[in-house]
C-alpha cells in the first residue's frame, strides 16, 4: 500500500471525524440550552410555539388580523400551549414564580400569536412533535429539532471553511459568529436561529465562490445554495440580507469570473431555485403583511428627529453590537461584561487587522457591509422612534455580520499576516476561548431562570445549581451535557484546523523540516482527498528586519 493511498485514507477519516465531532458538539451544547430554559424562556418563544402548533394542524396561512399589538393572526391550538413565561421586567423572580410550564389541558382554543403571519416552512419542520405532545415534552422535542437544523448549518459551514478558506482561517471566524446569543436561540423555537446558521453557511461558501482568484467547484455552489435557502426562508429580512451580501461581493468583480460561474450547471439551477424561493418569500411577506410593525406604542414624550439620531448613534449602536453576543432572552439576561469584552477583542483582532493590512477593495467590502447593516437598521428605528421606541435587536444583524468576519479572515491569510501555522493557532485558541465564554453565559442564564437575579447590587448571584426552580432534565445534567458538548466541539475544530500535507512520510522517508522560529511545529495530520484544494505549504515566518539606529 503506497504512502499516498494511506495518506488519502487517513485524510478522509480525519475529515469525517472532525465534521461528526463539530455536529455533535454544536448539537449537544444547543441541547443543553434547550433543556435549561423554561417554557417561553427565550425571546418571544410562546408566540413561535403557537405558530408552530397551528402550522402542523393545517393552519398554514391564517388571515392577517389584529391579534396582538395590531399584528399577527389567530391559531386554534391546545390550551396547554397558551402559557407565557417571559420574565423580562421581573428580574428577581425565578421561573417558579411564573408557573413556566404548560398545563395538561389539550382543549383547542383560538389563540393570538404575533408570529401568526410568519413563513410556515420552519414551523412545519420543527413543530411536528406538538401534534402528539402539546406539552413541555413536545416543546423540548421541537427545540431539539431546531438545534439539529442549526448544528447542520454550522457543520456545513465548517466543511466549506476547511475546504476553501485560505489556511482554513475561516474556521476561527465561525467560532466567533456562532455567538452565545445564537446558541441561546438555537435551543429555542425561533426562526432567527436557522436564519443565523444559514447566513454563516451561505457566506462561508460565497466568499471563496465569488473570489475571482479561486476556481469555483459545484460543491461550493451547493453549500452556498443550501445556506442561502436557510437564510431566505425563515424571516422576512432574509432575501434582503442575501442580496446585500452578494451585491457587495460582486462589486467589484471580473466579468470573466462571472461568466465562469454562469457556465456551471449547478449555479444556473441554484439561481433559478433561489429566485423562485425569494419571490415566493416576498409575496408571502406582502400578502400576509408579515412586515407590518404593529400598532403605535404610547410614549410619555416625543423625540425630535435629531434626538432620535443622537440616541441611535450614542446608545443603540452599542446595543446592536452587544446584542449579537451577550443579549440572552431578548436582552433581559446580560452576562458578565469581561467575557463579552474578550469576545469583542477576538473579533477586533480579526476585523481591525484586515482593515490595516487589506487592500482598498477589502476595506470597501467590509466597510460597506458594516455601513449597510447600520444604515438599514438605524433608519427604521429613527423614523419610528415615537411609535415603536427602538425595537431592533442585535441578533437580527448576525447573518450578515458573519460576512465581515469571514472577509477579514481571508484578508489576513491572503496578505500573509496570518500564515498556516498562525491560522491553526488562532482557530484552536478561539475554540477554547469561546467554549469558556459559552459556558459562563449558560450558567448566567440558568442562575437567572432558577433563582432570579439578586436584588442587592453588592451581592450578585452566580449559582446555576441553586434556586427554587430547576429544569426537568436537572440542572447538574444540563451543565454536564454542556461541558461534554463544548469538549467535543473543541476536538472537532482541533481536527478540522490540522495542517494538510501532500502525503504522510513512510518509515524510510526523511522527517519534514521543522519551521524555524516556531515553538511547536505542526505534525503530519491530513492529506487532501480528491476534490480538496492543494496542500498548504508549511509557512516559515519571515525574520523581522533589523532595526536601524
Secondary structure as the mmCIF struct_conf table of DSSP 4:
data_model
#
loop_
_struct_conf.conf_type_id
_struct_conf.id
_struct_conf.beg_label_comp_id
_struct_conf.beg_label_asym_id
_struct_conf.beg_label_seq_id
_struct_conf.end_label_comp_id
_struct_conf.end_label_asym_id
_struct_conf.end_label_seq_id
HELX_RH_AL_P HELX_RH_AL_P1 UNK A 3 UNK A 36
BEND BEND1 UNK A 37 UNK A 37
HELX_LH_PP_P HELX_LH_PP_P1 UNK A 38 UNK A 38
TURN_TY1_P TURN_TY1_P1 UNK A 39 UNK A 40
BEND BEND2 UNK A 42 UNK A 42
TURN_TY1_P TURN_TY1_P2 UNK A 43 UNK A 44
HELX_RH_AL_P HELX_RH_AL_P2 UNK A 45 UNK A 55
TURN_TY1_P TURN_TY1_P3 UNK A 56 UNK A 58
BEND BEND3 UNK A 60 UNK A 61
HELX_LH_PP_P HELX_LH_PP_P2 UNK A 62 UNK A 64
STRN STRN1 UNK A 68 UNK A 68
TURN_TY1_P TURN_TY1_P4 UNK A 69 UNK A 70
STRN STRN2 UNK A 71 UNK A 71
STRN STRN3 UNK A 73 UNK A 78
HELX_RH_3T_P HELX_RH_3T_P1 UNK A 79 UNK A 81
TURN_TY1_P TURN_TY1_P5 UNK A 88 UNK A 89
TURN_TY1_P TURN_TY1_P6 UNK A 91 UNK A 92
HELX_RH_3T_P HELX_RH_3T_P2 UNK A 95 UNK A 98
TURN_TY1_P TURN_TY1_P7 UNK A 99 UNK A 99
BEND BEND4 UNK A 101 UNK A 101
BEND BEND5 UNK A 104 UNK A 104
STRN STRN4 UNK A 108 UNK A 113
TURN_TY1_P TURN_TY1_P8 UNK A 114 UNK A 117
BEND BEND6 UNK A 118 UNK A 118
BEND BEND7 UNK A 120 UNK A 120
HELX_RH_AL_P HELX_RH_AL_P3 UNK A 121 UNK A 126
TURN_TY1_P TURN_TY1_P9 UNK A 128 UNK A 128
HELX_RH_AL_P HELX_RH_AL_P4 UNK A 129 UNK A 132
BEND BEND8 UNK A 135 UNK A 135
HELX_RH_AL_P HELX_RH_AL_P5 UNK A 136 UNK A 164
BEND BEND9 UNK A 165 UNK A 165
HELX_RH_3T_P HELX_RH_3T_P3 UNK A 166 UNK A 168
TURN_TY1_P TURN_TY1_P10 UNK A 169 UNK A 169
HELX_RH_AL_P HELX_RH_AL_P6 UNK A 170 UNK A 177
BEND BEND10 UNK A 178 UNK A 178
HELX_RH_AL_P HELX_RH_AL_P7 UNK A 180 UNK A 186
TURN_TY1_P TURN_TY1_P11 UNK A 187 UNK A 187
BEND BEND11 UNK A 188 UNK A 189
TURN_TY1_P TURN_TY1_P12 UNK A 191 UNK A 191
HELX_RH_AL_P HELX_RH_AL_P8 UNK A 192 UNK A 209
TURN_TY1_P TURN_TY1_P13 UNK A 210 UNK A 210
TURN_TY1_P TURN_TY1_P14 UNK A 212 UNK A 213
BEND BEND12 UNK A 214 UNK A 214
HELX_RH_AL_P HELX_RH_AL_P9 UNK A 218 UNK A 233
BEND BEND13 UNK A 234 UNK A 235
TURN_TY1_P TURN_TY1_P15 UNK A 236 UNK A 237
HELX_RH_AL_P HELX_RH_AL_P10 UNK A 238 UNK A 250
BEND BEND14 UNK A 251 UNK A 252
HELX_RH_AL_P HELX_RH_AL_P11 UNK A 255 UNK A 262
TURN_TY1_P TURN_TY1_P16 UNK A 263 UNK A 263
HELX_RH_AL_P HELX_RH_AL_P12 UNK A 265 UNK A 287
TURN_TY1_P TURN_TY1_P17 UNK A 288 UNK A 291
BEND BEND15 UNK A 295 UNK A 295
HELX_LH_PP_P HELX_LH_PP_P3 UNK A 296 UNK A 298
BEND BEND16 UNK A 300 UNK A 301
HELX_LH_PP_P HELX_LH_PP_P4 UNK A 302 UNK A 304
HELX_RH_AL_P HELX_RH_AL_P13 UNK A 305 UNK A 311
HELX_RH_PI_P HELX_RH_PI_P1 UNK A 312 UNK A 316
HELX_RH_AL_P HELX_RH_AL_P14 UNK A 317 UNK A 323
TURN_TY1_P TURN_TY1_P18 UNK A 324 UNK A 326
STRN STRN5 UNK A 327 UNK A 328
HELX_RH_3T_P HELX_RH_3T_P4 UNK A 329 UNK A 331
TURN_TY1_P TURN_TY1_P19 UNK A 332 UNK A 332
STRN STRN6 UNK A 333 UNK A 334
HELX_RH_AL_P HELX_RH_AL_P15 UNK A 337 UNK A 357
BEND BEND17 UNK A 358 UNK A 358
HELX_RH_AL_P HELX_RH_AL_P16 UNK A 360 UNK A 383
TURN_TY1_P TURN_TY1_P20 UNK A 384 UNK A 384
HELX_RH_AL_P HELX_RH_AL_P17 UNK A 385 UNK A 388
BEND BEND18 UNK A 390 UNK A 390
HELX_RH_3T_P HELX_RH_3T_P5 UNK A 394 UNK A 397
HELX_RH_AL_P HELX_RH_AL_P18 UNK A 398 UNK A 414
TURN_TY1_P TURN_TY1_P21 UNK A 415 UNK A 416
BEND BEND19 UNK A 417 UNK A 418
HELX_RH_AL_P HELX_RH_AL_P19 UNK A 420 UNK A 451
BEND BEND20 UNK A 455 UNK A 455
TURN_TY1_P TURN_TY1_P22 UNK A 457 UNK A 458
BEND BEND21 UNK A 459 UNK A 459
TURN_TY1_P TURN_TY1_P23 UNK A 464 UNK A 465
BEND BEND22 UNK A 467 UNK A 468
TURN_TY1_P TURN_TY1_P24 UNK A 472 UNK A 473
HELX_RH_AL_P HELX_RH_AL_P20 UNK A 475 UNK A 496
TURN_TY1_P TURN_TY1_P25 UNK A 497 UNK A 497
HELX_LH_PP_P HELX_LH_PP_P5 UNK A 498 UNK A 499
STRN STRN7 UNK A 500 UNK A 501
BEND BEND23 UNK A 502 UNK A 502
TURN_TY1_P TURN_TY1_P26 UNK A 507 UNK A 508
BEND BEND24 UNK A 509 UNK A 509
HELX_LH_PP_P HELX_LH_PP_P6 UNK A 510 UNK A 515
TURN_TY1_P TURN_TY1_P27 UNK A 516 UNK A 517
BEND BEND25 UNK A 519 UNK A 520
HELX_LH_PP_P HELX_LH_PP_P7 UNK A 521 UNK A 524
STRN STRN8 UNK A 526 UNK A 527
HELX_LH_PP_P HELX_LH_PP_P8 UNK A 528 UNK A 529
TURN_TY1_P TURN_TY1_P28 UNK A 530 UNK A 531
BEND BEND26 UNK A 532 UNK A 532
HELX_LH_PP_P HELX_LH_PP_P9 UNK A 533 UNK A 539
HELX_LH_PP_P HELX_LH_PP_P10 UNK A 541 UNK A 548
#
